[in-house]
Amino acid sequence: MPRALIVHAHPEAASFCTAQMQEAARTLEARGYDVQISDLYRMGWQAALDRHDMTHAPADPFKPQAEQFRAVQGGTVAPDVAAELEKLLAADLLVFSFPLWWFSLPALLKGWVDRVFAMGAVYGAGVGTYDRGRFLGRRALLLFTTGGPEGAYGPQANNGDLNTVLFHIQNGMLRFVGYTVLAPVVGHSPVRISADERAAQLGRVREAFSTLDERATVFG
């Protein structure tokens, strides 16, 4: 049975962003996936990488990457990080579900990456990056909502080309650790569209997650 991990970061359980995530999860389960959801706001996830990410006493001055590596090698990764790392390493598919805030990830989701993409476990220090990355052969994609309409994104639009906006996530985080990055699934401006248009967008989410094998790739 293939496994999927959805890391979700929206503070409102009734948001359209959350509805997209739930639709994706139902669709993956119907396709035979074992789906785990890390709902960061519900979990009370701490965004900041700090000395509490390891149970050993870090050296002074505190060097986060070195201490992550030491924790991975010594089995002293903090329990909350270790639990997420276990989910990540088991997953064939990784989905980031979020609202696009300030052209990037919400702080909690970026903090999840900071803490869980730990040196020595996910990248670097003998683990590898890019085409030698830990997650080579596995897939990842972004599922998100935007404040602006679809027309606000493009080579000549004020907000720019969406894949350019997303480069630091799709390349700098996902491809960096070896994932094949599939084309994102985007719900544009849900607060400004009708109920019928939102229903149609959820249909597009269903279609996307039903046909992952045919989905275009951004990297990989």
FIMIMI-894603 format. One record per residue (C-alpha): residue number from 1; residue in three letters; chain; x, y, z. Coordinates in Angstrom, 3 decimals. Example, Ala and Ser with C-alpha at 12.3 -4.5 7.8 and 13.67 -1.06 7.14 Angstrom:
2
nr: 1, rest: Ala, kette: A, c1: 12.300, c2: -4.500, c3: 7.800
nr: 2, rest: Ser, kette: A, c1: 13.670, c2: -1.060, c3: 7.140
***
This chain:
220
nr: 1, rest: Met, kette: A, c1: 0.000, c2: 0.000, c3: 0.000
nr: 2, rest: Pro, kette: A, c1: 1.508, c2: 3.384, c3: -0.994
nr: 3, rest: Arg, kette: A, c1: 1.756, c2: 5.968, c3: 1.760
nr: 4, rest: Ala, kette: A, c1: 1.053, c2: 9.686, c3: 1.630
nr: 5, rest: Leu, kette: A, c1: 1.853, c2: 12.412, c3: 4.125
nr: 6, rest: Ile, kette: A, c1: -0.139, c2: 15.642, c3: 3.931
nr: 7, rest: Val, kette: A, c1: 1.336, c2: 18.489, c3: 5.963
nr: 8, rest: His, kette: A, c1: -1.435, c2: 21.046, c3: 6.378
nr: 9, rest: Ala, kette: A, c1: -1.074, c2: 24.603, c3: 7.661
nr: 10, rest: His, kette: A, c1: -4.238, c2: 26.688, c3: 7.903
nr: 11, rest: Pro, kette: A, c1: -5.594, c2: 28.127, c3: 11.168
nr: 12, rest: Glu, kette: A, c1: -9.279, c2: 27.694, c3: 10.190
nr: 13, rest: Ala, kette: A, c1: -10.783, c2: 24.213, c3: 10.066
nr: 14, rest: Ala, kette: A, c1: -13.697, c2: 25.521, c3: 7.948
nr: 15, rest: Ser, kette: A, c1: -11.478, c2: 27.199, c3: 5.351
nr: 16, rest: Phe, kette: A, c1: -11.554, c2: 26.299, c3: 1.678
nr: 17, rest: Cys, kette: A, c1: -7.872, c2: 25.456, c3: 1.989
nr: 18, rest: Thr, kette: A, c1: -8.807, c2: 22.799, c3: 4.550
nr: 19, rest: Ala, kette: A, c1: -11.621, c2: 21.584, c3: 2.292
nr: 20, rest: Gln, kette: A, c1: -9.068, c2: 21.088, c3: -0.497
nr: 21, rest: Met, kette: A, c1: -6.832, c2: 19.114, c3: 1.852
nr: 22, rest: Gln, kette: A, c1: -9.708, c2: 16.897, c3: 2.977
nr: 23, rest: Glu, kette: A, c1: -10.749, c2: 16.270, c3: -0.626
nr: 24, rest: Ala, kette: A, c1: -7.186, c2: 15.304, c3: -1.516
nr: 25, rest: Ala, kette: A, c1: -7.000, c2: 12.924, c3: 1.461
nr: 26, rest: Arg, kette: A, c1: -10.312, c2: 11.230, c3: 0.580
nr: 27, rest: Thr, kette: A, c1: -9.233, c2: 10.856, c3: -3.031
nr: 28, rest: Leu, kette: A, c1: -5.876, c2: 9.339, c3: -2.127
nr: 29, rest: Glu, kette: A, c1: -7.532, c2: 6.910, c3: 0.287
nr: 30, rest: Ala, kette: A, c1: -9.960, c2: 5.874, c3: -2.461
nr: 31, rest: Arg, kette: A, c1: -6.929, c2: 5.204, c3: -4.670
nr: 32, rest: Gly, kette: A, c1: -5.472, c2: 2.840, c3: -2.083
nr: 33, rest: Tyr, kette: A, c1: -3.115, c2: 5.166, c3: -0.201
nr: 34, rest: Asp, kette: A, c1: -2.489, c2: 5.019, c3: 3.514
nr: 35, rest: Val, kette: A, c1: -2.831, c2: 8.738, c3: 4.275
nr: 36, rest: Gln, kette: A, c1: -1.413, c2: 10.518, c3: 7.299
nr: 37, rest: Ile, kette: A, c1: -2.247, c2: 14.167, c3: 7.951
nr: 38, rest: Ser, kette: A, c1: -0.079, c2: 16.466, c3: 10.045
nr: 39, rest: Asp, kette: A, c1: -2.420, c2: 19.375, c3: 10.758
nr: 40, rest: Leu, kette: A, c1: 0.094, c2: 21.777, c3: 12.239
nr: 41, rest: Tyr, kette: A, c1: -2.290, c2: 24.256, c3: 13.851
nr: 42, rest: Arg, kette: A, c1: -4.334, c2: 21.485, c3: 15.461
nr: 43, rest: Met, kette: A, c1: -1.120, c2: 19.856, c3: 16.673
nr: 44, rest: Gly, kette: A, c1: 0.163, c2: 23.059, c3: 18.277
nr: 45, rest: Trp, kette: A, c1: 3.333, c2: 22.686, c3: 16.239
nr: 46, rest: Gln, kette: A, c1: 6.265, c2: 24.909, c3: 17.217
nr: 47, rest: Ala, kette: A, c1: 7.735, c2: 26.654, c3: 14.200
nr: 48, rest: Ala, kette: A, c1: 11.138, c2: 27.638, c3: 15.606
nr: 49, rest: Leu, kette: A, c1: 14.137, c2: 25.347, c3: 15.290
nr: 50, rest: Asp, kette: A, c1: 16.003, c2: 25.677, c3: 18.574
nr: 51, rest: Arg, kette: A, c1: 17.827, c2: 23.769, c3: 21.316
nr: 52, rest: His, kette: A, c1: 14.648, c2: 21.894, c3: 22.215
nr: 53, rest: Asp, kette: A, c1: 14.843, c2: 19.978, c3: 18.921
nr: 54, rest: Met, kette: A, c1: 17.281, c2: 17.553, c3: 20.501
nr: 55, rest: Thr, kette: A, c1: 17.331, c2: 15.832, c3: 23.868
nr: 56, rest: His, kette: A, c1: 21.113, c2: 16.045, c3: 24.254
nr: 57, rest: Ala, kette: A, c1: 22.735, c2: 19.223, c3: 25.530
nr: 58, rest: Pro, kette: A, c1: 23.839, c2: 21.214, c3: 22.457
nr: 59, rest: Ala, kette: A, c1: 27.269, c2: 22.748, c3: 22.359
nr: 60, rest: Asp, kette: A, c1: 27.878, c2: 26.491, c3: 22.628
nr: 61, rest: Pro, kette: A, c1: 27.593, c2: 28.339, c3: 20.378
nr: 62, rest: Phe, kette: A, c1: 24.468, c2: 26.576, c3: 19.091
nr: 63, rest: Lys, kette: A, c1: 24.934, c2: 25.410, c3: 15.480
nr: 64, rest: Pro, kette: A, c1: 21.548, c2: 24.059, c3: 14.330
nr: 65, rest: Gln, kette: A, c1: 22.704, c2: 21.869, c3: 11.449
nr: 66, rest: Ala, kette: A, c1: 25.568, c2: 20.330, c3: 13.417
nr: 67, rest: Glu, kette: A, c1: 23.267, c2: 19.608, c3: 16.353
nr: 68, rest: Gln, kette: A, c1: 20.600, c2: 18.117, c3: 14.054
nr: 69, rest: Phe, kette: A, c1: 23.226, c2: 15.786, c3: 12.632
nr: 70, rest: Arg, kette: A, c1: 24.418, c2: 14.864, c3: 16.111
nr: 71, rest: Ala, kette: A, c1: 20.830, c2: 14.167, c3: 17.208
nr: 72, rest: Val, kette: A, c1: 20.115, c2: 11.985, c3: 14.168
nr: 73, rest: Gln, kette: A, c1: 23.311, c2: 9.999, c3: 14.650
nr: 74, rest: Gly, kette: A, c1: 22.874, c2: 9.655, c3: 18.382
nr: 75, rest: Gly, kette: A, c1: 19.141, c2: 9.028, c3: 18.557
nr: 76, rest: Thr, kette: A, c1: 18.494, c2: 12.247, c3: 20.478
nr: 77, rest: Val, kette: A, c1: 15.989, c2: 13.891, c3: 18.133
nr: 78, rest: Ala, kette: A, c1: 13.182, c2: 15.497, c3: 20.178
nr: 79, rest: Pro, kette: A, c1: 9.980, c2: 13.396, c3: 20.226
nr: 80, rest: Asp, kette: A, c1: 7.793, c2: 15.813, c3: 18.244
nr: 81, rest: Val, kette: A, c1: 10.379, c2: 16.101, c3: 15.473
nr: 82, rest: Ala, kette: A, c1: 11.112, c2: 12.370, c3: 15.528
nr: 83, rest: Ala, kette: A, c1: 7.420, c2: 11.570, c3: 15.055
nr: 84, rest: Glu, kette: A, c1: 7.181, c2: 13.796, c3: 11.988
nr: 85, rest: Leu, kette: A, c1: 10.455, c2: 12.495, c3: 10.607
nr: 86, rest: Glu, kette: A, c1: 9.161, c2: 8.932, c3: 10.902
nr: 87, rest: Lys, kette: A, c1: 6.053, c2: 9.873, c3: 8.886
nr: 88, rest: Leu, kette: A, c1: 8.149, c2: 11.652, c3: 6.271
nr: 89, rest: Leu, kette: A, c1: 10.607, c2: 8.801, c3: 5.770
nr: 90, rest: Ala, kette: A, c1: 7.738, c2: 6.326, c3: 5.345
nr: 91, rest: Ala, kette: A, c1: 5.811, c2: 8.375, c3: 2.761
nr: 92, rest: Asp, kette: A, c1: 5.934, c2: 7.746, c3: -0.981
nr: 93, rest: Leu, kette: A, c1: 4.080, c2: 11.016, c3: -1.593
nr: 94, rest: Leu, kette: A, c1: 4.485, c2: 14.311, c3: 0.273
nr: 95, rest: Val, kette: A, c1: 1.835, c2: 17.038, c3: -0.023
nr: 96, rest: Phe, kette: A, c1: 2.182, c2: 20.539, c3: 1.398
nr: 97, rest: Ser, kette: A, c1: -1.303, c2: 22.021, c3: 1.921
nr: 98, rest: Phe, kette: A, c1: -1.421, c2: 25.734, c3: 2.752
nr: 99, rest: Pro, kette: A, c1: -2.604, c2: 29.238, c3: 1.877
nr: 100, rest: Leu, kette: A, c1: -0.011, c2: 31.178, c3: -0.109
nr: 101, rest: Trp, kette: A, c1: 0.950, c2: 33.985, c3: 2.286
nr: 102, rest: Trp, kette: A, c1: 3.354, c2: 36.670, c3: 1.152
nr: 103, rest: Phe, kette: A, c1: 4.351, c2: 34.533, c3: -1.838
nr: 104, rest: Ser, kette: A, c1: 5.512, c2: 31.719, c3: 0.436
nr: 105, rest: Leu, kette: A, c1: 4.635, c2: 29.153, c3: 3.075
nr: 106, rest: Pro, kette: A, c1: 2.938, c2: 30.049, c3: 6.360
nr: 107, rest: Ala, kette: A, c1: 5.441, c2: 30.236, c3: 9.209
nr: 108, rest: Leu, kette: A, c1: 4.304, c2: 26.951, c3: 10.772
nr: 109, rest: Leu, kette: A, c1: 4.879, c2: 25.019, c3: 7.569
nr: 110, rest: Lys, kette: A, c1: 8.250, c2: 26.621, c3: 6.933
nr: 111, rest: Gly, kette: A, c1: 9.109, c2: 25.783, c3: 10.539
nr: 112, rest: Trp, kette: A, c1: 8.092, c2: 22.178, c3: 9.923
nr: 113, rest: Val, kette: A, c1: 10.592, c2: 22.079, c3: 7.060
nr: 114, rest: Asp, kette: A, c1: 13.289, c2: 23.737, c3: 9.200
nr: 115, rest: Arg, kette: A, c1: 12.863, c2: 21.199, c3: 11.969
nr: 116, rest: Val, kette: A, c1: 11.939, c2: 17.963, c3: 10.162
nr: 117, rest: Phe, kette: A, c1: 14.182, c2: 18.267, c3: 7.100
nr: 118, rest: Ala, kette: A, c1: 17.045, c2: 17.570, c3: 9.467
nr: 119, rest: Met, kette: A, c1: 20.652, c2: 17.337, c3: 8.369
nr: 120, rest: Gly, kette: A, c1: 21.846, c2: 13.763, c3: 8.410
nr: 121, rest: Ala, kette: A, c1: 18.333, c2: 12.371, c3: 8.025
nr: 122, rest: Val, kette: A, c1: 16.868, c2: 14.227, c3: 5.043
nr: 123, rest: Tyr, kette: A, c1: 19.850, c2: 15.842, c3: 3.323
nr: 124, rest: Gly, kette: A, c1: 23.588, c2: 16.391, c3: 3.466
nr: 125, rest: Ala, kette: A, c1: 26.259, c2: 14.696, c3: 5.559
nr: 126, rest: Gly, kette: A, c1: 26.328, c2: 11.531, c3: 3.428
nr: 127, rest: Val, kette: A, c1: 22.593, c2: 11.525, c3: 2.680
nr: 128, rest: Gly, kette: A, c1: 22.820, c2: 13.488, c3: -0.597
nr: 129, rest: Thr, kette: A, c1: 20.888, c2: 16.182, c3: -2.432
nr: 130, rest: Tyr, kette: A, c1: 19.142, c2: 16.721, c3: -5.786
nr: 131, rest: Asp, kette: A, c1: 19.602, c2: 13.710, c3: -8.100
nr: 132, rest: Arg, kette: A, c1: 21.317, c2: 11.853, c3: -5.276
nr: 133, rest: Gly, kette: A, c1: 18.832, c2: 12.948, c3: -2.652
nr: 134, rest: Arg, kette: A, c1: 17.241, c2: 10.799, c3: 0.038
nr: 135, rest: Phe, kette: A, c1: 13.820, c2: 10.965, c3: -1.619
nr: 136, rest: Leu, kette: A, c1: 14.844, c2: 10.076, c3: -5.148
nr: 137, rest: Gly, kette: A, c1: 11.993, c2: 8.141, c3: -6.770
nr: 138, rest: Arg, kette: A, c1: 9.358, c2: 9.650, c3: -4.462
nr: 139, rest: Arg, kette: A, c1: 6.920, c2: 12.398, c3: -5.376
nr: 140, rest: Ala, kette: A, c1: 5.829, c2: 15.683, c3: -3.818
nr: 141, rest: Leu, kette: A, c1: 3.445, c2: 18.476, c3: -4.732
nr: 142, rest: Leu, kette: A, c1: 1.921, c2: 21.672, c3: -3.432
nr: 143, rest: Leu, kette: A, c1: -1.816, c2: 22.060, c3: -2.780
nr: 144, rest: Phe, kette: A, c1: -2.698, c2: 25.632, c3: -1.929
nr: 145, rest: Thr, kette: A, c1: -5.028, c2: 28.592, c3: -2.164
nr: 146, rest: Thr, kette: A, c1: -4.223, c2: 32.143, c3: -3.209
nr: 147, rest: Gly, kette: A, c1: -5.718, c2: 35.509, c3: -2.350
nr: 148, rest: Gly, kette: A, c1: -5.413, c2: 36.754, c3: -5.922
nr: 149, rest: Pro, kette: A, c1: -7.303, c2: 35.458, c3: -8.964
nr: 150, rest: Glu, kette: A, c1: -5.675, c2: 33.276, c3: -11.603
nr: 151, rest: Gly, kette: A, c1: -5.121, c2: 36.285, c3: -13.855
nr: 152, rest: Ala, kette: A, c1: -2.898, c2: 37.898, c3: -11.215
nr: 153, rest: Tyr, kette: A, c1: -0.212, c2: 35.298, c3: -11.960
nr: 154, rest: Gly, kette: A, c1: 1.755, c2: 35.043, c3: -15.183
nr: 155, rest: Pro, kette: A, c1: 4.927, c2: 36.290, c3: -16.898
nr: 156, rest: Gln, kette: A, c1: 3.431, c2: 39.749, c3: -17.468
nr: 157, rest: Ala, kette: A, c1: 1.244, c2: 39.911, c3: -14.335
nr: 158, rest: Asn, kette: A, c1: 2.088, c2: 41.847, c3: -11.187
nr: 159, rest: Asn, kette: A, c1: 2.435, c2: 38.712, c3: -9.079
nr: 160, rest: Gly, kette: A, c1: 4.725, c2: 37.021, c3: -11.596
nr: 161, rest: Asp, kette: A, c1: 4.828, c2: 33.513, c3: -12.995
nr: 162, rest: Leu, kette: A, c1: 3.584, c2: 31.082, c3: -10.367
nr: 163, rest: Asn, kette: A, c1: 6.374, c2: 28.547, c3: -10.851
nr: 164, rest: Thr, kette: A, c1: 8.877, c2: 31.373, c3: -10.388
nr: 165, rest: Val, kette: A, c1: 7.086, c2: 32.413, c3: -7.180
nr: 166, rest: Leu, kette: A, c1: 7.230, c2: 28.805, c3: -5.986
nr: 167, rest: Phe, kette: A, c1: 10.839, c2: 28.097, c3: -7.005
nr: 168, rest: His, kette: A, c1: 12.252, c2: 28.386, c3: -3.498
nr: 169, rest: Ile, kette: A, c1: 9.762, c2: 25.747, c3: -2.312
nr: 170, rest: Gln, kette: A, c1: 9.594, c2: 23.388, c3: -5.266
nr: 171, rest: Asn, kette: A, c1: 13.319, c2: 23.454, c3: -6.019
nr: 172, rest: Gly, kette: A, c1: 14.931, c2: 24.744, c3: -2.830
nr: 173, rest: Met, kette: A, c1: 13.082, c2: 22.382, c3: -0.476
nr: 174, rest: Leu, kette: A, c1: 11.524, c2: 19.493, c3: -2.395
nr: 175, rest: Arg, kette: A, c1: 13.803, c2: 18.870, c3: -5.366
nr: 176, rest: Phe, kette: A, c1: 16.792, c2: 19.668, c3: -3.131
nr: 177, rest: Val, kette: A, c1: 16.147, c2: 16.490, c3: -1.129
nr: 178, rest: Gly, kette: A, c1: 15.460, c2: 14.370, c3: -4.227
nr: 179, rest: Tyr, kette: A, c1: 11.707, c2: 14.491, c3: -4.806
nr: 180, rest: Thr, kette: A, c1: 10.122, c2: 14.428, c3: -8.223
nr: 181, rest: Val, kette: A, c1: 7.983, c2: 17.570, c3: -7.959
nr: 182, rest: Leu, kette: A, c1: 4.562, c2: 17.372, c3: -9.606
nr: 183, rest: Ala, kette: A, c1: 2.683, c2: 20.402, c3: -10.916
nr: 184, rest: Pro, kette: A, c1: 0.920, c2: 22.256, c3: -8.075
nr: 185, rest: Val, kette: A, c1: -2.834, c2: 22.154, c3: -7.486
nr: 186, rest: Val, kette: A, c1: -4.052, c2: 25.709, c3: -6.971
nr: 187, rest: Gly, kette: A, c1: -7.362, c2: 27.087, c3: -5.715
nr: 188, rest: His, kette: A, c1: -7.383, c2: 30.707, c3: -6.847
nr: 189, rest: Ser, kette: A, c1: -9.108, c2: 33.326, c3: -4.717
nr: 190, rest: Pro, kette: A, c1: -11.779, c2: 31.109, c3: -3.106
nr: 191, rest: Val, kette: A, c1: -13.267, c2: 34.014, c3: -1.127
nr: 192, rest: Arg, kette: A, c1: -14.130, c2: 35.802, c3: -4.368
nr: 193, rest: Ile, kette: A, c1: -15.790, c2: 32.971, c3: -6.277
nr: 194, rest: Ser, kette: A, c1: -19.244, c2: 31.392, c3: -6.097
nr: 195, rest: Ala, kette: A, c1: -20.229, c2: 28.201, c3: -4.313
nr: 196, rest: Asp, kette: A, c1: -20.521, c2: 26.480, c3: -7.697
nr: 197, rest: Glu, kette: A, c1: -17.008, c2: 27.607, c3: -8.626
nr: 198, rest: Arg, kette: A, c1: -15.655, c2: 26.321, c3: -5.318
nr: 199, rest: Ala, kette: A, c1: -17.357, c2: 22.983, c3: -5.955
nr: 200, rest: Ala, kette: A, c1: -15.749, c2: 22.886, c3: -9.396
nr: 201, rest: Gln, kette: A, c1: -12.353, c2: 23.550, c3: -7.836
nr: 202, rest: Leu, kette: A, c1: -12.819, c2: 20.649, c3: -5.423
nr: 203, rest: Gly, kette: A, c1: -13.590, c2: 18.551, c3: -8.490
nr: 204, rest: Arg, kette: A, c1: -10.259, c2: 19.633, c3: -9.953
nr: 205, rest: Val, kette: A, c1: -8.554, c2: 18.559, c3: -6.717
nr: 206, rest: Arg, kette: A, c1: -10.217, c2: 15.143, c3: -7.010
nr: 207, rest: Glu, kette: A, c1: -9.133, c2: 14.830, c3: -10.610
nr: 208, rest: Ala, kette: A, c1: -5.551, c2: 15.851, c3: -9.836
nr: 209, rest: Phe, kette: A, c1: -5.119, c2: 13.384, c3: -6.986
nr: 210, rest: Ser, kette: A, c1: -6.840, c2: 10.631, c3: -8.974
nr: 211, rest: Thr, kette: A, c1: -4.386, c2: 10.962, c3: -11.848
nr: 212, rest: Leu, kette: A, c1: -1.016, c2: 11.579, c3: -10.213
nr: 213, rest: Asp, kette: A, c1: 0.712, c2: 9.172, c3: -12.581
nr: 214, rest: Glu, kette: A, c1: -0.290, c2: 11.372, c3: -15.517
nr: 215, rest: Arg, kette: A, c1: 0.398, c2: 14.695, c3: -13.824
nr: 216, rest: Ala, kette: A, c1: 3.034, c2: 16.979, c3: -15.316
nr: 217, rest: Thr, kette: A, c1: 6.274, c2: 17.391, c3: -13.422
nr: 218, rest: Val, kette: A, c1: 7.986, c2: 20.650, c3: -12.525
nr: 219, rest: Phe, kette: A, c1: 11.244, c2: 18.978, c3: -11.497
nr: 220, rest: Gly, kette: A, c1: 12.351, c2: 15.384, c3: -11.864
***
